[in-house]
Amino acid sequence: IVAGILLAQLYFSYAATISARPAANVEYIDLVVPTGSTTGTLVISIKNTGNVHIESGTVSGQGVTDCNIPEVRPGGVNSTSCSVTNVQAGNSYTYTVTLNFADGSVQSFAVVVRARTA
């Protein structure tokens, strides 16, 4: 009986570990630069496509300072907007999105956006 209980606990622990699936993608990204300016606004929406809670995230790259992504529950979408300097309308820029999941995992990916005027 004790061996059966031990095996059941090991099985359920293993099953919970392999069923955790942290995953996300970018639903929307836009970089708007007012005419005649080199400072723009980066808007990004993240969708949690997995089953692990996204606790926080950051966006880094050309001219980005203090751009934090709020928490996103599984299946949910959340957005943030950031100020970006040294950008020009018509040029493309690459940014790195880093997401921190509740299970301790981290996902980073690059996104490319072309700056446009409002």
Residue pairs with C-beta under 8 A, 6 or more apart in sequence:
19 51
20 51
20 52
20 103
21 50
21 51
21 52
22 50
22 52
22 54
22 101
22 103
22 105
22 107
23 48
23 49
23 50
23 107
24 46
24 47
24 48
24 49
24 50
24 54
24 72
24 99
24 107
25 46
25 47
25 49
26 44
26 45
26 46
26 47
26 97
26 109
26 111
27 45
27 46
27 47
27 77
28 43
28 44
28 45
28 79
29 42
29 43
29 44
29 45
29 111
29 113
30 42
30 43
30 44
30 113
30 116
31 40
31 41
31 42
31 43
31 84
31 87
31 93
31 113
31 114
31 115
31 116
32 40
32 41
32 43
32 115
32 116
32 117
32 118
33 39
33 40
33 87
33 88
33 89
33 115
33 116
33 117
33 118
34 40
34 117
34 118
35 89
35 117
35 118
38 85
38 86
38 87
38 88
39 63
39 83
39 84
39 85
39 87
40 83
40 84
40 87
40 89
40 115
41 81
41 82
41 83
41 84
42 59
42 64
42 67
42 81
42 82
42 83
42 84
42 95
42 113
43 79
43 80
43 81
43 82
44 59
44 69
44 79
44 80
44 81
44 82
44 95
44 97
44 111
45 77
45 78
45 79
46 54
46 57
46 69
46 72
46 77
46 78
46 79
46 97
46 99
47 72
47 76
47 77
48 54
48 72
48 73
48 74
48 75
48 76
48 77
49 75
50 74
50 101
51 74
52 74
52 101
52 102
52 103
52 105
53 71
53 72
53 73
53 74
53 101
53 102
54 69
54 71
54 72
54 73
54 99
54 100
54 101
54 102
55 71
55 100
55 101
55 102
56 68
56 69
56 70
56 71
56 99
56 100
57 68
57 69
57 97
57 98
57 99
57 100
58 67
58 68
58 69
58 97
58 98
59 67
59 68
59 69
59 80
59 82
59 95
59 96
59 97
59 98
60 67
60 95
60 96
60 98
61 93
61 94
61 95
61 96
62 84
62 86
62 87
62 93
62 94
62 95
63 84
63 85
63 86
63 87
64 82
64 84
64 95
65 82
65 83
65 85
66 82
67 80
67 82
68 80
69 78
69 80
69 97
69 99
70 78
70 80
71 78
72 78
84 93
87 93
87 115
88 115
89 115
89 116
89 117
90 114
90 115
90 116
91 114
91 115
92 112
92 113
92 114
92 115
93 112
93 113
93 114
93 115
94 110
94 111
94 112
95 110
95 111
95 112
95 113
96 108
96 109
96 110
96 111
97 108
97 109
97 110
97 111
98 106
98 107
98 108
99 106
99 107
99 108
100 106
101 107
